[in-house]
């Protein structure tokens, strides 16, 4: 496995500029990678934001609870966006020299895709909440304006009673018409909010799918690494045994060459006597031993 992508170290170094943080955390394993801890905390904040957003949609617009939820959602969006921006800057800083931080391009791309998905989720929620807030402010402003104009209608005396009544009737008709238009506008905006909410949900589902796929790919890479380690160990074992067998073969070849090349008859007789003493039985046992050793090595390497 490659060096761990300690992106939190990069994140901390971005603020403090202390290389000491890197020296304290550079030996951590991938299972302790602090980047995933930071990502998990931000993801928890996004999940909480989604729950609050769903509650905001179910709450009536003209209530204090709706106003408080609106304020809470906008504040949460700003906080999460700030955290994701800082983490994104830390990733960009590490991408300029990945080798120094023990990173690879695959890990950097995974981190960049996750931050982009988080940005999209938070921005979508923020747009919907701000649109609802503007709609509510516009409707409240229109109602206050009409109420102010009605309050300015003069009572007058009897000679002006008929004109005042007609004036009031016209304003009542105007209010009714404006209310109908506002209801239609609210209905259209509610439909748009529902569409945006569905888009946010789809983006969230896509983010979860990408996250699951990345985890699956990471597990596959881990399994491949383990298989490669096992294969490497087997090959090393075969190399050692092959070297020993080669030494034995060289030893027997040297004996044969000595027997052929020695011109001294006495040496030839001694070798002949030695070979005669060992006899065919010892040679057969040696050959059988080498064959059994070869079969054992073959089974250990290819069937275990």
N, C-alpha and C positions, 0 to 999 in steps of 0.2 A: 504493500500500500504506500501511496505517496504521502508526503508531509501533510499534516492536518491544516485545513484552511481556517486559521484563527482570525476570522473577520472581526470578532469583537475586539481583538488586540488592535487591529487597524483602526476600529471605531474609537477606542480609547486614545490611541496615539494621535488621532486627528485632532482631539481637543487638547491633550496635555503635551504632546511632543516628547514624551518620556520613552526612551528606548528600554528603560528598565522593565516596563510592562511586558515588552516582547520577550525579554530574557526570562521572566518569571513564568510565562504561559506557553512558551514555544515548545515544551516537551509534553504537552497534553496530548492524549489520544483522540482519535476522531469521534469516539463515543462521548467525549467530554468537550467537544467543540463548542465554545461559547457563542458562536454565531447562531447556532440553532436555539440556544436559550433565549437570545435577544429576539430572534424571529418568533419563537413561541409566545413570548410576552406580547409582542405587537399583534400576533394573530389572536390572542385572547382579547386584546382591546378591540380588535375589529369585530370579533364575535359578539362582544358586549354591545358594541355600536349597532350591530344588526338587530339585536333584541330590543334595544331602546327605540330604534327606528320603527320596528313593527308596532311597538306600543304607541308611538307617536301617531302612526296612521290610524290606529283604532280609537284615538282620543278625539272628542269633539273639538272643533277649531276654537270656539269662543269660550274657553275655560282656562283657568289659571294653570292647570296641570299641563295643558297643551303648550302654553307659553314657556313653562319651566322645561319641558322636554325639548322644545325648540332650542332654547339657550344651551341646554346640556349637550344636545347633538352637535351644535356648531362648535362648542368648546372642545368636545372629543375629537371632532374632525381635524381641528387645528393641531391638537396635541399629537394625534397619530401621524398626521402629515409631516409634522416637524421631526418626529422620530424616524419615519421612513426616509425623509430627505437626508438626515445625518448619516443613516446607515448606507444610503445610496452613495453619498460622497465618500464614505470610508471604503466602499467597494471600488469606486472609481480610482481612489488613491492607490489601492493595492493592485489594481490591474496594470498600473504603469510598470511595476516590477514584481510579477507574480512569484518568481523564484525566491526572492528574498523573504517572502511571507510563507513559503511552502505551499503555494496554491497552484492549481492548473486551470486551463481555460474552460474545461467542462464545469468545474465548481463555480467559477465566476459567472458563466452564462446562467446556471441554475439560480444563483443569487440575484442576478439582474432581472430575470423573468419574474421571480417572486416579488421583488420590490415594485415592478411595473404593475403587476396584478393588484397589489395592495393599494397603490396610488389610484387605480381605476375604481376600486370599490369605495374608497373614502370620497373621491371626487364625485361619484354618482350620488351618494347619500347627501353630500353637502349641497349639490345642485337642487335636489328634490326639496330639501328642507328650506333652502333660501327661496325657492319659487313659492312654496306654501306660505312663507312669512310675508313675502311681497304681496301675494294675493290677499291675505288677511289685512294687511295695512291699507291696501287700496280700497277694499270694501268698507273698512272702518272709517276711512277718510270721506268716502262718498256719503255714508249715512250721517256723519257729523255735519257735513255741508248742507244736506237737505234739512236736517233738524234746525240748523241755524237760520236758514231762510224762512222756515215756518214760524219760528219764534219772532221774526221781524214783521209778520203780517199785522197791520193795524186793526184794532177792534172797531174804531170809528163810531159814528152815531147811527141813527136809524136810516138816514139818507144813503149811507155807505154800506148798509148791512148786506144788501143784495150783491153789490160788487165784491165785498169781502168774502161772502159765501162762495161766489163763483171762483174767486181767486184761490180759496182754500180747496175747493173741489178740483181745480186744475192741478194744484200741487199734490193732492192725494192721488190723482191719476198718474202724475209724473212719478211719484214714489212707487206706485204699483208697477209701472212700466220698468223703472230702474231696478226694482227688486227682482222682477222676472228676468231681466237681462243679467243681473248679478248671479241669479240662480243658474242660468244657462252657462255663464262664464265659469262658475265654481264647478259645475258638472263636467265641463270640458277639461278644466285644469285637473280635476280629480282623475279623469281618464288618463290624462298625460302622466300624472303622478303614478298611477297604477302601471302604466307602460314602463316608466323609468324604474319603478320598483322591481318589475319582472326582469328588466335588464340587469339590475344590480344582483338579483338572485342568480341569473344565468352566469354572470361574471364570477360570483362566489363559487358556484358549482364547477366552473372551468378551473378556477384556482385550486379547488380541492382535488380535482382529477389530475391536474398537472403535478400537485404535491404527491399524490399516491403513485403516479408513474415514476417520479424521480426516486421515491423510496424503493420501488421495485427494481429500478435500474441499479441503485446502489447495492441492493442485496445480491443482484446478479454479479456485479463486479467483485464483491467480497467472496462469493463462491468461486469465481474464476481464480482469484488470488490464492485461495486455499488449495485449489487443484494444482495450480502451478507450483506452489511450495512442495506439495507431496511428490509431484513428478520430478522436481529438481532433487529432492532427497533420494529418490530411487536411482536417478541417474548418477549421483555422486557415489552411491553404494556400488553400482555396477562398475564404475570407473576403478574403484579401489580393488574389487575382486578381479577385474580384468588385468590390472597391473600385477597382482600376485600370480595369476595364472601365466602371464607373460614371463615373469621371472622363473617360474618352474620350467617352462618350455625352453627358455634360454639355458638353464642349467643342464638339462638333458642334451641339448644340442652341443653344448661345450664339451660334455663327456664324449659325445660321438666324435667330435672333431679331434679331440685329444687322442682318441683311439686310432683315428685314421692318419693323423699327421705325425704322431710319434714315430721316430725312426729307430728308437732304441728298442731292441727286441725284449729286453728285460721288462721295460715299462709296458710293452704290449702284453707280455705274459701276465704281469700283475693285474692289468685291467681285465684280461680275459679270465683270470682266476676269480677276480671280484665279481664279474658278470655271471660266471658259472656258479659262484656261491649263492648269489641272490636268487638265481634261477628264474624260471618262467613263472613260478608261483607269485613271487614278489612283484614282478612286472605286471602280471594280470591284476593283482590287488591294487596297484597304483593306478592302472587305467580305469578300473571299476570305481575307485575313489574319485577320480577326476570327473567321470561321467555322472556320478551321484551328486557331486558338488555343482556341476553345471545345471542339472535338473532342479536342484534346490534353489539356485539363484534365479532360474527362469520363473519358477513358481512365485518366489518372493517379489520379483519385480513386476510381473504382469498379472498376478491374481490376488494381490493383497492391496 
